[in-house]
Amino acid sequence: MALLPIEQALDHYRTAVRALPTHRVPLELALGAVLAESPTARIALPRFTQSAVDGYALRAEDGLAPLALIGTAAAGNPATVTVGPGQAVRILTGGMLPDGANAVARQEIVERTGECIVLRERVRPGEAIRHEGEELRAGTIIARSGQRVTAGLLAALAMAGIDSLEVHRRPRVAVLVTGDEVVRVGEPLGPGQVYDANGPLLRAWFVEHGYGEPVVAYVRDDESALEEAMSAALDSADLVVTSGGVSVGDRDFIPAVADRLGVRKVFWKVAQKPGKPLWFGMRDGKALLGMPGNPAAVLVCLAVHARAVLARLEGEDGTQPAWRSGVLKTDVEADSERDRLLRMRLDMVDGVATLELLPRQDSHMLSNLASAHALVWLPSRTTAFATGERVAWLSI
């Protein structure tokens, strides 16, 4: 069976996976969700013309003449007077500009004696003023459908008076960790057994990326037990991720069990290292990603493939995962048959991402994650990658 290039696997996600239904949520619950609408400002920003500094609201045409103070304007407490010739109002940052004033003199250029002020410098009309609607008018589109809600965007929406949003439902995730040899950390190890890294890795990755606690089940190498667990997972989750059991060994039951449960295979085996035996299928809008059992391969498949599937389920616009550009700090060997996905240390040098290969890259090794910042994609070729060569990378 020919191996599928990574680019084609990502294309399959774009065509096979459909966005989940939408619902309206309060603004404060929308963080991390993907917009299913293009929200517009309900008010102008700023809502009213206001002072940009602490100072004095006045008429610029009065020049350097002495001015009489006739009131005070603070944020939330406008002055109730109109500024006329020879008059000024003490104003604080964010205070509404009183009628009649057309400039604000910052307090550093003003001498005050009792209820009279004198400017040491002239001010221009409009100086130190934030004009109503200068940032945006009511009805202006603030964000676009398909955009993920960040903390900054949430704040911008709140300031524009938006209190709820139509967003795509966040995916429900289920994880199946397979293998008789894996034992949860803290429990005694028997002969031939190892501590499980995949369960903690998968759980932590989904939590870290904002998907909450996935349902994690441990399944022994038994076809009937796997079928029962997978059936339950497909019934309850939008994305089912399995670790182990997807290759061609006597106990690699994932492909056969998925087929029996009506999961349509989209592809199996990708031209990447690590993570070649990756299996992907769909059933009634539910996605199944069968990942290899080696933990480094699981991490790679999460960063590249799970990220792409989740983006499609959430209706996220643009290409995901979003690869960045950097340069290699050292020469790196290539693979003539499969693309390599390598863990590297990232440093910023004069604004350029510089990537250094870490040791211990085999698929069963994870210890270099203590120093790894990036996953680097090196396409298959016969010649080595040279120091200074540009490559694509993801943050991990």
TORKOL-4160 file (C-alpha; in steps of 0.2 Angstrom, whole numbers, padded with zeros to 4 digits, m for minus):
396
<pt num="1" X="0000" Y="0000" Z="0000"/>
<pt num="2" X="0007" Y="0017" Z="m0005"/>
<pt num="3" X="0010" Y="0029" Z="0009"/>
<pt num="4" X="m0001" Y="0045" Z="0009"/>
<pt num="5" X="0009" Y="0062" Z="0009"/>
<pt num="6" X="0005" Y="0073" Z="0023"/>
<pt num="7" X="m0002" Y="0086" Z="0012"/>
<pt num="8" X="m0015" Y="0074" Z="0005"/>
<pt num="9" X="m0020" Y="0069" Z="0023"/>
<pt num="10" X="m0023" Y="0087" Z="0027"/>
<pt num="11" X="m0033" Y="0089" Z="0011"/>
<pt num="12" X="m0044" Y="0074" Z="0016"/>
<pt num="13" X="m0048" Y="0082" Z="0033"/>
<pt num="14" X="m0054" Y="0097" Z="0024"/>
<pt num="15" X="m0066" Y="0087" Z="0013"/>
<pt num="16" X="m0071" Y="0074" Z="0025"/>
<pt num="17" X="m0075" Y="0083" Z="0041"/>
<pt num="18" X="m0089" Y="0095" Z="0043"/>
<pt num="19" X="m0092" Y="0108" Z="0056"/>
<pt num="20" X="m0102" Y="0105" Z="0071"/>
<pt num="21" X="m0119" Y="0113" Z="0074"/>
<pt num="22" X="m0119" Y="0131" Z="0081"/>
<pt num="23" X="m0127" Y="0138" Z="0097"/>
<pt num="24" X="m0128" Y="0155" Z="0105"/>
<pt num="25" X="m0118" Y="0157" Z="0121"/>
<pt num="26" X="m0115" Y="0172" Z="0133"/>
<pt num="27" X="m0099" Y="0181" Z="0129"/>
<pt num="28" X="m0090" Y="0176" Z="0144"/>
<pt num="29" X="m0092" Y="0157" Z="0139"/>
<pt num="30" X="m0086" Y="0160" Z="0121"/>
<pt num="31" X="m0067" Y="0160" Z="0125"/>
<pt num="32" X="m0058" Y="0147" Z="0113"/>
<pt num="33" X="m0074" Y="0144" Z="0102"/>
<pt num="34" X="m0075" Y="0148" Z="0084"/>
<pt num="35" X="m0087" Y="0161" Z="0078"/>
<pt num="36" X="m0102" Y="0156" Z="0067"/>
<pt num="37" X="m0107" Y="0174" Z="0064"/>
<pt num="38" X="m0098" Y="0190" Z="0060"/>
<pt num="39" X="m0103" Y="0201" Z="0075"/>
<pt num="40" X="m0105" Y="0220" Z="0073"/>
<pt num="41" X="m0103" Y="0234" Z="0085"/>
<pt num="42" X="m0118" Y="0239" Z="0094"/>
<pt num="43" X="m0111" Y="0256" Z="0099"/>
<pt num="44" X="m0098" Y="0267" Z="0092"/>
<pt num="45" X="m0080" Y="0267" Z="0099"/>
<pt num="46" X="m0077" Y="0278" Z="0108"/>
<pt num="47" X="m0095" Y="0280" Z="0112"/>
<pt num="48" X="m0093" Y="0299" Z="0115"/>
<pt num="49" X="m0079" Y="0312" Z="0112"/>
<pt num="50" X="m0068" Y="0312" Z="0127"/>
<pt num="51" X="m0051" Y="0317" Z="0134"/>
<pt num="52" X="m0036" Y="0307" Z="0131"/>
<pt num="53" X="m0026" Y="0314" Z="0145"/>
<pt num="54" X="m0028" Y="0322" Z="0162"/>
<pt num="55" X="m0029" Y="0341" Z="0159"/>
<pt num="56" X="m0041" Y="0355" Z="0155"/>
<pt num="57" X="m0055" Y="0356" Z="0141"/>
<pt num="58" X="m0055" Y="0373" Z="0133"/>
<pt num="59" X="m0057" Y="0382" Z="0116"/>
<pt num="60" X="m0041" Y="0382" Z="0107"/>
<pt num="61" X="m0044" Y="0399" Z="0100"/>
<pt num="62" X="m0042" Y="0407" Z="0117"/>
<pt num="63" X="m0024" Y="0405" Z="0115"/>
<pt num="64" X="m0013" Y="0409" Z="0131"/>
<pt num="65" X="m0026" Y="0420" Z="0139"/>
<pt num="66" X="m0031" Y="0417" Z="0157"/>
<pt num="67" X="m0046" Y="0405" Z="0158"/>
<pt num="68" X="m0058" Y="0403" Z="0172"/>
<pt num="69" X="m0062" Y="0386" Z="0178"/>
<pt num="70" X="m0081" Y="0382" Z="0178"/>
<pt num="71" X="m0082" Y="0364" Z="0182"/>
<pt num="72" X="m0075" Y="0346" Z="0182"/>
<pt num="73" X="m0077" Y="0331" Z="0170"/>
<pt num="74" X="m0072" Y="0314" Z="0175"/>
<pt num="75" X="m0074" Y="0297" Z="0168"/>
<pt num="76" X="m0092" Y="0292" Z="0171"/>
<pt num="77" X="m0096" Y="0310" Z="0177"/>
<pt num="78" X="m0098" Y="0322" Z="0163"/>
<pt num="79" X="m0098" Y="0341" Z="0167"/>
<pt num="80" X="m0115" Y="0349" Z="0165"/>
<pt num="81" X="m0109" Y="0366" Z="0159"/>
<pt num="82" X="m0105" Y="0373" Z="0142"/>
<pt num="83" X="m0087" Y="0381" Z="0139"/>
<pt num="84" X="m0088" Y="0398" Z="0133"/>
<pt num="85" X="m0074" Y="0411" Z="0128"/>
<pt num="86" X="m0061" Y="0413" Z="0142"/>
<pt num="87" X="m0067" Y="0397" Z="0151"/>
<pt num="88" X="m0061" Y="0379" Z="0154"/>
<pt num="89" X="m0066" Y="0363" Z="0163"/>
<pt num="90" X="m0055" Y="0352" Z="0173"/>
<pt num="91" X="m0055" Y="0335" Z="0164"/>
<pt num="92" X="m0048" Y="0318" Z="0168"/>
<pt num="93" X="m0044" Y="0304" Z="0156"/>
<pt num="94" X="m0059" Y="0297" Z="0148"/>
<pt num="95" X="m0070" Y="0311" Z="0153"/>
<pt num="96" X="m0083" Y="0317" Z="0141"/>
<pt num="97" X="m0078" Y="0333" Z="0132"/>
<pt num="98" X="m0090" Y="0347" Z="0138"/>
<pt num="99" X="m0100" Y="0357" Z="0125"/>
<pt num="100" X="m0091" Y="0371" Z="0118"/>
<pt num="101" X="m0073" Y="0364" Z="0121"/>
<pt num="102" X="m0063" Y="0359" Z="0106"/>
<pt num="103" X="m0046" Y="0354" Z="0114"/>
<pt num="104" X="m0038" Y="0348" Z="0129"/>
<pt num="105" X="m0022" Y="0355" Z="0137"/>
<pt num="106" X="m0013" Y="0342" Z="0146"/>
<pt num="107" X="m0010" Y="0347" Z="0164"/>
<pt num="108" X="0009" Y="0347" Z="0162"/>
<pt num="109" X="0008" Y="0363" Z="0151"/>
<pt num="110" X="m0004" Y="0372" Z="0163"/>
<pt num="111" X="m0001" Y="0383" Z="0178"/>
<pt num="112" X="m0016" Y="0384" Z="0190"/>
<pt num="113" X="m0020" Y="0397" Z="0203"/>
<pt num="114" X="m0036" Y="0394" Z="0212"/>
<pt num="115" X="m0050" Y="0393" Z="0200"/>
<pt num="116" X="m0039" Y="0401" Z="0186"/>
<pt num="117" X="m0027" Y="0393" Z="0173"/>
<pt num="118" X="m0014" Y="0399" Z="0161"/>
<pt num="119" X="m0007" Y="0389" Z="0147"/>
<pt num="120" X="0012" Y="0389" Z="0144"/>
<pt num="121" X="0010" Y="0383" Z="0126"/>
<pt num="122" X="m0004" Y="0385" Z="0113"/>
<pt num="123" X="m0015" Y="0370" Z="0109"/>
<pt num="124" X="m0022" Y="0365" Z="0092"/>
<pt num="125" X="m0041" Y="0361" Z="0089"/>
<pt num="126" X="m0044" Y="0343" Z="0092"/>
<pt num="127" X="m0028" Y="0341" Z="0103"/>
<pt num="128" X="m0028" Y="0327" Z="0116"/>
<pt num="129" X="m0046" Y="0322" Z="0111"/>
<pt num="130" X="m0053" Y="0305" Z="0107"/>
<pt num="131" X="m0067" Y="0308" Z="0094"/>
<pt num="132" X="m0084" Y="0298" Z="0095"/>
<pt num="133" X="m0083" Y="0284" Z="0083"/>
<pt num="134" X="m0064" Y="0287" Z="0078"/>
<pt num="135" X="m0060" Y="0268" Z="0081"/>
<pt num="136" X="m0076" Y="0261" Z="0073"/>
<pt num="137" X="m0094" Y="0266" Z="0070"/>
<pt num="138" X="m0109" Y="0256" Z="0077"/>
<pt num="139" X="m0113" Y="0242" Z="0065"/>
<pt num="140" X="m0095" Y="0239" Z="0060"/>
<pt num="141" X="m0090" Y="0221" Z="0058"/>
<pt num="142" X="m0077" Y="0217" Z="0072"/>
<pt num="143" X="m0073" Y="0199" Z="0068"/>
<pt num="144" X="m0077" Y="0186" Z="0055"/>
<pt num="145" X="m0086" Y="0170" Z="0055"/>
<pt num="146" X="m0073" Y="0156" Z="0057"/>
<pt num="147" X="m0062" Y="0166" Z="0068"/>
<pt num="148" X="m0057" Y="0159" Z="0085"/>
<pt num="149" X="m0062" Y="0169" Z="0100"/>
<pt num="150" X="m0046" Y="0175" Z="0110"/>
<pt num="151" X="m0045" Y="0185" Z="0126"/>
<pt num="152" X="m0041" Y="0200" Z="0116"/>
<pt num="153" X="m0056" Y="0198" Z="0104"/>
<pt num="154" X="m0067" Y="0194" Z="0118"/>
<pt num="155" X="m0062" Y="0211" Z="0126"/>
<pt num="156" X="m0065" Y="0220" Z="0110"/>
<pt num="157" X="m0082" Y="0213" Z="0108"/>
<pt num="158" X="m0087" Y="0217" Z="0126"/>
<pt num="159" X="m0082" Y="0235" Z="0123"/>
<pt num="160" X="m0093" Y="0236" Z="0108"/>
<pt num="161" X="m0108" Y="0230" Z="0118"/>
<pt num="162" X="m0109" Y="0212" Z="0112"/>
<pt num="163" X="m0115" Y="0201" Z="0126"/>
<pt num="164" X="m0118" Y="0184" Z="0116"/>
<pt num="165" X="m0111" Y="0175" Z="0101"/>
<pt num="166" X="m0116" Y="0162" Z="0089"/>
<pt num="167" X="m0102" Y="0149" Z="0089"/>
<pt num="168" X="m0099" Y="0131" Z="0084"/>
<pt num="169" X="m0101" Y="0119" Z="0098"/>
<pt num="170" X="m0084" Y="0113" Z="0105"/>
<pt num="171" X="m0080" Y="0095" Z="0100"/>
<pt num="172" X="m0082" Y="0081" Z="0113"/>
<pt num="173" X="m0067" Y="0070" Z="0113"/>
<pt num="174" X="m0065" Y="0052" Z="0119"/>
<pt num="175" X="m0048" Y="0043" Z="0121"/>
<pt num="176" X="m0045" Y="0024" Z="0120"/>
<pt num="177" X="m0028" Y="0018" Z="0126"/>
<pt num="178" X="m0025" Y="0001" Z="0120"/>
<pt num="179" X="m0012" Y="m0012" Z="0125"/>
<pt num="180" X="m0009" Y="m0026" Z="0138"/>
<pt num="181" X="0008" Y="m0019" Z="0141"/>
<pt num="182" X="0004" Y="m0002" Z="0148"/>
<pt num="183" X="0001" Y="0001" Z="0166"/>
<pt num="184" X="m0004" Y="0018" Z="0174"/>
<pt num="185" X="0010" Y="0027" Z="0183"/>
<pt num="186" X="0010" Y="0023" Z="0202"/>
<pt num="187" X="0004" Y="0005" Z="0199"/>
<pt num="188" X="0016" Y="m0010" Z="0200"/>
<pt num="189" X="0024" Y="m0016" Z="0184"/>
<pt num="190" X="0023" Y="m0034" Z="0179"/>
<pt num="191" X="0036" Y="m0043" Z="0168"/>
<pt num="192" X="0036" Y="m0035" Z="0150"/>
<pt num="193" X="0025" Y="m0020" Z="0155"/>
<pt num="194" X="0029" Y="m0001" Z="0154"/>
<pt num="195" X="0022" Y="0014" Z="0162"/>
<pt num="196" X="0008" Y="0023" Z="0151"/>
<pt num="197" X="0013" Y="0039" Z="0143"/>
<pt num="198" X="0000" Y="0040" Z="0130"/>
<pt num="199" X="m0015" Y="0042" Z="0142"/>
<pt num="200" X="m0007" Y="0057" Z="0151"/>
<pt num="201" X="m0001" Y="0064" Z="0135"/>
<pt num="202" X="m0018" Y="0064" Z="0126"/>
<pt num="203" X="m0027" Y="0070" Z="0141"/>
<pt num="204" X="m0015" Y="0084" Z="0144"/>
<pt num="205" X="m0015" Y="0089" Z="0126"/>
<pt num="206" X="m0033" Y="0091" Z="0124"/>
<pt num="207" X="m0035" Y="0101" Z="0141"/>
<pt num="208" X="m0020" Y="0112" Z="0136"/>
<pt num="209" X="m0028" Y="0116" Z="0120"/>
<pt num="210" X="m0045" Y="0121" Z="0128"/>
<pt num="211" X="m0056" Y="0105" Z="0125"/>
<pt num="212" X="m0058" Y="0101" Z="0143"/>
<pt num="213" X="m0057" Y="0084" Z="0150"/>
<pt num="214" X="m0058" Y="0070" Z="0137"/>
<pt num="215" X="m0066" Y="0053" Z="0142"/>
<pt num="216" X="m0051" Y="0042" Z="0143"/>
<pt num="217" X="m0053" Y="0023" Z="0143"/>
<pt num="218" X="m0040" Y="0009" Z="0144"/>
<pt num="219" X="m0043" Y="m0006" Z="0134"/>
<pt num="220" X="m0034" Y="m0023" Z="0134"/>
<pt num="221" X="m0029" Y="m0032" Z="0118"/>
<pt num="222" X="m0045" Y="m0040" Z="0116"/>
<pt num="223" X="m0056" Y="m0038" Z="0100"/>
<pt num="224" X="m0072" Y="m0039" Z="0109"/>
<pt num="225" X="m0067" Y="m0027" Z="0123"/>
<pt num="226" X="m0061" Y="m0015" Z="0110"/>
<pt num="227" X="m0077" Y="m0016" Z="0100"/>
<pt num="228" X="m0087" Y="m0012" Z="0115"/>
<pt num="229" X="m0076" Y="0003" Z="0120"/>
<pt num="230" X="m0075" Y="0010" Z="0103"/>
<pt num="231" X="m0094" Y="0009" Z="0100"/>
<pt num="232" X="m0097" Y="0018" Z="0116"/>
<pt num="233" X="m0084" Y="0031" Z="0112"/>
<pt num="234" X="m0092" Y="0034" Z="0094"/>
<pt num="235" X="m0109" Y="0036" Z="0102"/>
<pt num="236" X="m0103" Y="0049" Z="0114"/>
<pt num="237" X="m0089" Y="0059" Z="0106"/>
<pt num="238" X="m0086" Y="0070" Z="0090"/>
<pt num="239" X="m0068" Y="0064" Z="0089"/>
<pt num="240" X="m0062" Y="0047" Z="0095"/>
<pt num="241" X="m0043" Y="0046" Z="0097"/>
<pt num="242" X="m0035" Y="0029" Z="0100"/>
<pt num="243" X="m0017" Y="0025" Z="0103"/>
<pt num="244" X="m0009" Y="0008" Z="0098"/>
<pt num="245" X="m0016" Y="m0006" Z="0088"/>
<pt num="246" X="m0016" Y="0002" Z="0071"/>
<pt num="247" X="m0002" Y="m0007" Z="0062"/>
<pt num="248" X="m0001" Y="m0025" Z="0055"/>
<pt num="249" X="0003" Y="m0035" Z="0070"/>
<pt num="250" X="m0008" Y="m0049" Z="0077"/>
<pt num="251" X="m0016" Y="m0038" Z="0090"/>
<pt num="252" X="m0018" Y="m0023" Z="0079"/>
<pt num="253" X="m0037" Y="m0023" Z="0080"/>
<pt num="254" X="m0042" Y="m0005" Z="0077"/>
<pt num="255" X="m0044" Y="m0005" Z="0058"/>
<pt num="256" X="m0055" Y="m0021" Z="0058"/>
<pt num="257" X="m0065" Y="m0016" Z="0073"/>
<pt num="258" X="m0068" Y="0002" Z="0065"/>
<pt num="259" X="m0074" Y="m0006" Z="0049"/>
<pt num="260" X="m0087" Y="m0018" Z="0059"/>
<pt num="261" X="m0094" Y="m0002" Z="0068"/>
<pt num="262" X="m0097" Y="0006" Z="0051"/>
<pt num="263" X="m0083" Y="0019" Z="0051"/>
<pt num="264" X="m0078" Y="0023" Z="0033"/>
<pt num="265" X="m0060" Y="0022" Z="0031"/>
<pt num="266" X="m0053" Y="0038" Z="0023"/>
<pt num="267" X="m0035" Y="0033" Z="0023"/>
<pt num="268" X="m0022" Y="0022" Z="0032"/>
<pt num="269" X="m0003" Y="0025" Z="0033"/>
<pt num="270" X="0005" Y="0042" Z="0030"/>
<pt num="271" X="0022" Y="0045" Z="0023"/>
<pt num="272" X="0029" Y="0053" Z="0039"/>
<pt num="273" X="0041" Y="0048" Z="0052"/>
<pt num="274" X="0036" Y="0045" Z="0066"/>
<pt num="275" X="0017" Y="0041" Z="0065"/>
<pt num="276" X="0016" Y="0031" Z="0048"/>
<pt num="277" X="0002" Y="0019" Z="0053"/>
<pt num="278" X="m0010" Y="0033" Z="0056"/>
<pt num="279" X="m0028" Y="0028" Z="0053"/>
<pt num="280" X="m0042" Y="0040" Z="0049"/>
<pt num="281" X="m0061" Y="0037" Z="0046"/>
<pt num="282" X="m0078" Y="0045" Z="0048"/>
<pt num="283" X="m0095" Y="0039" Z="0054"/>
<pt num="284" X="m0111" Y="0050" Z="0054"/>
<pt num="285" X="m0100" Y="0066" Z="0056"/>
<pt num="286" X="m0089" Y="0058" Z="0070"/>
<pt num="287" X="m0070" Y="0057" Z="0067"/>
<pt num="288" X="m0059" Y="0042" Z="0072"/>
<pt num="289" X="m0040" Y="0045" Z="0072"/>
<pt num="290" X="m0031" Y="0029" Z="0076"/>
<pt num="291" X="m0013" Y="0034" Z="0081"/>
<pt num="292" X="0002" Y="0022" Z="0084"/>
<pt num="293" X="0007" Y="0017" Z="0101"/>
<pt num="294" X="0024" Y="0025" Z="0102"/>
<pt num="295" X="0022" Y="0041" Z="0112"/>
<pt num="296" X="0032" Y="0053" Z="0101"/>
<pt num="297" X="0022" Y="0047" Z="0086"/>
<pt num="298" X="0006" Y="0051" Z="0097"/>
<pt num="299" X="0013" Y="0069" Z="0100"/>
<pt num="300" X="0016" Y="0071" Z="0081"/>
<pt num="301" X="m0001" Y="0065" Z="0076"/>
<pt num="302" X="m0009" Y="0077" Z="0089"/>
<pt num="303" X="0000" Y="0092" Z="0084"/>
<pt num="304" X="m0002" Y="0089" Z="0065"/>
<pt num="305" X="m0017" Y="0078" Z="0062"/>
<pt num="306" X="m0029" Y="0080" Z="0077"/>
<pt num="307" X="m0026" Y="0099" Z="0076"/>
<pt num="308" X="m0032" Y="0099" Z="0058"/>
<pt num="309" X="m0048" Y="0088" Z="0062"/>
<pt num="310" X="m0052" Y="0099" Z="0077"/>
<pt num="311" X="m0051" Y="0115" Z="0067"/>
<pt num="312" X="m0063" Y="0107" Z="0054"/>
<pt num="313" X="m0075" Y="0101" Z="0067"/>
<pt num="314" X="m0076" Y="0119" Z="0075"/>
<pt num="315" X="m0078" Y="0128" Z="0058"/>
<pt num="316" X="m0061" Y="0137" Z="0060"/>
<pt num="317" X="m0056" Y="0147" Z="0045"/>
<pt num="318" X="m0039" Y="0146" Z="0036"/>
<pt num="319" X="m0027" Y="0132" Z="0035"/>
<pt num="320" X="m0023" Y="0122" Z="0051"/>
<pt num="321" X="m0011" Y="0118" Z="0058"/>
<pt num="322" X="m0003" Y="0135" Z="0054"/>
<pt num="323" X="0015" Y="0132" Z="0050"/>
<pt num="324" X="0028" Y="0145" Z="0053"/>
<pt num="325" X="0045" Y="0148" Z="0045"/>
<pt num="326" X="0062" Y="0146" Z="0053"/>
<pt num="327" X="0080" Y="0142" Z="0049"/>
<pt num="328" X="0090" Y="0127" Z="0054"/>
<pt num="329" X="0104" Y="0129" Z="0066"/>
<pt num="330" X="0113" Y="0113" Z="0061"/>
<pt num="331" X="0114" Y="0101" Z="0047"/>
<pt num="332" X="0100" Y="0088" Z="0048"/>
<pt num="333" X="0099" Y="0071" Z="0039"/>
<pt num="334" X="0084" Y="0069" Z="0027"/>
<pt num="335" X="0074" Y="0053" Z="0024"/>
<pt num="336" X="0071" Y="0048" Z="0005"/>
<pt num="337" X="0055" Y="0039" Z="0008"/>
<pt num="338" X="0045" Y="0049" Z="0022"/>
<pt num="339" X="0044" Y="0066" Z="0028"/>
<pt num="340" X="0052" Y="0069" Z="0045"/>
<pt num="341" X="0044" Y="0078" Z="0060"/>
<pt num="342" X="0057" Y="0082" Z="0072"/>
<pt num="343" X="0057" Y="0090" Z="0089"/>
<pt num="344" X="0069" Y="0105" Z="0090"/>
<pt num="345" X="0074" Y="0119" Z="0102"/>
<pt num="346" X="0068" Y="0136" Z="0096"/>
<pt num="347" X="0078" Y="0152" Z="0099"/>
<pt num="348" X="0074" Y="0169" Z="0091"/>
<pt num="349" X="0090" Y="0177" Z="0084"/>
<pt num="350" X="0088" Y="0194" Z="0077"/>
<pt num="351" X="0069" Y="0191" Z="0075"/>
<pt num="352" X="0072" Y="0175" Z="0065"/>
<pt num="353" X="0066" Y="0158" Z="0072"/>
<pt num="354" X="0082" Y="0147" Z="0074"/>
<pt num="355" X="0079" Y="0128" Z="0076"/>
<pt num="356" X="0091" Y="0116" Z="0084"/>
<pt num="357" X="0089" Y="0097" Z="0082"/>
<pt num="358" X="0088" Y="0088" Z="0099"/>
<pt num="359" X="0094" Y="0071" Z="0102"/>
<pt num="360" X="0083" Y="0055" Z="0106"/>
<pt num="361" X="0071" Y="0057" Z="0091"/>
<pt num="362" X="0065" Y="0039" Z="0090"/>
<pt num="363" X="0046" Y="0037" Z="0091"/>
<pt num="364" X="0047" Y="0028" Z="0108"/>
<pt num="365" X="0057" Y="0042" Z="0116"/>
<pt num="366" X="0050" Y="0058" Z="0125"/>
<pt num="367" X="0063" Y="0064" Z="0136"/>
<pt num="368" X="0068" Y="0078" Z="0124"/>
<pt num="369" X="0051" Y="0086" Z="0127"/>
<pt num="370" X="0059" Y="0095" Z="0142"/>
<pt num="371" X="0069" Y="0105" Z="0130"/>
<pt num="372" X="0058" Y="0105" Z="0114"/>
<pt num="373" X="0048" Y="0120" Z="0108"/>
<pt num="374" X="0045" Y="0116" Z="0090"/>
<pt num="375" X="0040" Y="0102" Z="0078"/>
<pt num="376" X="0049" Y="0104" Z="0062"/>
<pt num="377" X="0043" Y="0097" Z="0045"/>
<pt num="378" X="0057" Y="0091" Z="0034"/>
<pt num="379" X="0050" Y="0084" Z="0017"/>
<pt num="380" X="0057" Y="0068" Z="0011"/>
<pt num="381" X="0072" Y="0070" Z="m0001"/>
<pt num="382" X="0089" Y="0062" Z="m0004"/>
<pt num="383" X="0100" Y="0076" Z="0002"/>
<pt num="384" X="0103" Y="0082" Z="0019"/>
<pt num="385" X="0095" Y="0099" Z="0025"/>
<pt num="386" X="0109" Y="0112" Z="0027"/>
<pt num="387" X="0112" Y="0125" Z="0041"/>
<pt num="388" X="0103" Y="0140" Z="0038"/>
<pt num="389" X="0090" Y="0132" Z="0027"/>
<pt num="390" X="0072" Y="0138" Z="0029"/>
<pt num="391" X="0060" Y="0125" Z="0036"/>
<pt num="392" X="0042" Y="0124" Z="0042"/>
<pt num="393" X="0038" Y="0122" Z="0061"/>
<pt num="394" X="0024" Y="0121" Z="0074"/>
<pt num="395" X="0024" Y="0126" Z="0092"/>
<pt num="396" X="0023" Y="0111" Z="0104"/>
